[in-house]
Amino acid sequence: MAVEDDVVSTFAIWAACGILTDNHKLVRAFSRKAARTTSGPPGSLPAGTSNLKCGSEKWGYRHIVKNHLSQWENDARIEGSNWRDLADFAIAVALSDPDRVTYRQSNDTYCFSREIYLVDKRTGRIVAYRYPNVSIAAVSKNIITAFPASAQCR
């Protein structure tokens, strides 16, 4: 289980996305802290909710599975956990208490990131750290993508 600042996260259950499931079906709603951009044009995003929806190959849950599943699985393996539990924790922490928020004018998105620690469940030791990068659409506030990275949003 991922630990950040000695707080253990409890994981929410994600709704399933089948092959024929509507793209706009809600998988999980995440609380988002109000944020001012730390790079790029000055701006802010009010506090609220960012939804992870089933989406498509270009956004949402299906995009994450298609493009970033192996990254989440590799990090979850380090901890001895499930990839969705790690992704849930990482997305929740990045959105609720970001270290950095950037705005990308090219695709009208905000990127939230925060350092998290990967903790080996067997030993309780921190074995790595990551920066989950969570991209939010400026208009809909939906989650476009989320992936563990070695650096914060740029």
C-alpha positions in Angstrom: 0.0 0.0 0.0 1.3 3.4 -0.9 2.1 5.7 2.0 2.5 9.5 1.8 3.5 11.5 4.8 2.5 8.6 7.1 -1.1 8.6 5.8 -2.4 5.3 4.5 -4.9 5.6 1.8 -8.1 3.7 1.6 -9.0 2.7 -1.9 -12.3 3.2 -3.7 -13.8 0.6 -6.0 -13.6 1.5 -9.6 -16.7 0.8 -11.8 -16.1 -1.6 -14.7 -15.7 -0.6 -18.3 -16.7 -3.3 -20.8 -16.2 -3.3 -24.5 -19.7 -1.9 -25.1 -19.8 0.4 -22.1 -20.6 4.0 -22.8 -17.5 6.3 -22.9 -19.1 8.6 -20.4 -19.8 6.0 -17.7 -18.2 7.1 -14.4 -15.4 4.9 -13.1 -14.4 7.0 -10.1 -14.8 10.6 -9.0 -11.8 12.3 -7.3 -11.8 15.4 -5.2 -9.6 18.2 -6.6 -7.9 21.0 -4.7 -8.0 24.5 -6.0 -4.7 25.0 -7.8 -2.6 27.8 -9.2 -0.3 26.9 -12.0 3.4 26.7 -11.1 4.6 27.0 -14.7 3.2 28.1 -18.0 0.8 31.0 -18.3 -0.6 32.1 -14.9 -4.0 30.7 -14.1 -6.0 28.7 -11.7 -8.4 25.8 -11.5 -11.1 25.9 -8.8 -11.6 23.1 -6.3 -14.1 20.5 -7.4 -14.4 17.0 -8.7 -12.5 15.4 -11.6 -14.1 12.3 -13.0 -12.4 9.3 -14.4 -14.7 8.0 -17.1 -14.5 4.9 -19.3 -13.4 7.1 -22.1 -11.6 6.0 -25.3 -8.2 5.2 -26.6 -7.5 9.0 -26.3 -8.8 9.7 -22.8 -10.0 8.3 -19.5 -9.7 4.7 -18.2 -9.4 3.0 -21.6 -6.5 5.4 -22.5 -4.8 4.7 -19.2 -5.1 0.9 -19.7 -4.0 1.1 -23.3 -1.0 3.4 -22.8 0.1 3.2 -19.1 -1.0 -0.1 -17.7 2.5 -1.6 -17.8 3.9 1.4 -15.9 1.3 1.1 -13.1 1.8 -2.7 -13.0 5.6 -2.4 -12.7 5.3 0.1 -9.8 2.5 -2.0 -8.1 4.8 -5.0 -8.3 7.5 -3.1 -6.4 5.0 -2.6 -3.6 3.3 -6.0 -3.8 0.0 -4.4 -4.6 -2.7 -4.1 -7.3 -2.1 -1.6 -10.1 -5.6 0.0 -9.6 -5.0 0.5 -5.9 -1.7 2.2 -6.6 -3.3 4.3 -9.4 -6.2 5.2 -7.2 -4.0 6.4 -4.4 -1.6 8.3 -6.7 -4.4 10.1 -8.6 -6.2 11.0 -5.3 -3.0 12.4 -3.8 -1.9 14.3 -6.9 -5.3 16.0 -7.2 -5.9 16.7 -3.5 -2.5 18.0 -2.6 -0.4 18.6 -5.7 3.3 19.7 -5.5 3.0 21.2 -9.0 0.3 22.2 -11.4 1.0 23.2 -15.0 -1.2 24.4 -17.8 -0.7 23.1 -21.4 -2.2 25.5 -23.8 -1.6 23.1 -26.8 -4.3 20.7 -25.5 -6.1 22.9 -22.9 -5.2 20.7 -20.0 -3.9 21.0 -16.5 -1.3 18.5 -15.2 -1.2 17.8 -11.5 1.8 16.0 -9.9 3.0 15.1 -6.5 5.9 13.0 -5.2 4.7 9.6 -3.7 6.7 6.8 -2.1 6.5 3.2 -3.1 6.6 1.0 0.0 7.4 -2.7 0.0 4.4 -4.3 1.9 6.6 -7.1 3.1 9.3 -5.0 4.7 7.5 -1.6 5.3 10.5 0.1 3.7 10.4 2.9 1.1 11.9 1.4 -2.1 11.2 4.0 -4.7 9.5 7.3 -5.4 7.4 8.4 -8.3 5.6 11.5 -9.5 2.1 10.6 -10.7 1.2 13.0 -13.5 -2.6 13.5 -13.8 -3.9 15.4 -16.8 -7.3 17.2 -16.4 -9.3 18.7 -19.3 -9.7 22.4 -18.6 -13.3 22.5 -19.8 -14.9 19.2 -18.6 -12.5 18.7 -15.6 -12.4 15.0 -16.6 -9.2 13.0 -16.2 -7.6 12.5 -19.6 -4.7 10.4 -18.4 -2.6 9.4 -15.3 0.7 7.7 -15.2 3.7 7.3 -12.8 6.7 9.3 -13.9 10.2 10.0 -12.8 9.6 13.8 -13.0 6.8 16.2 -12.2 4.6 17.8 -14.8 6.4 20.2 -17.1 
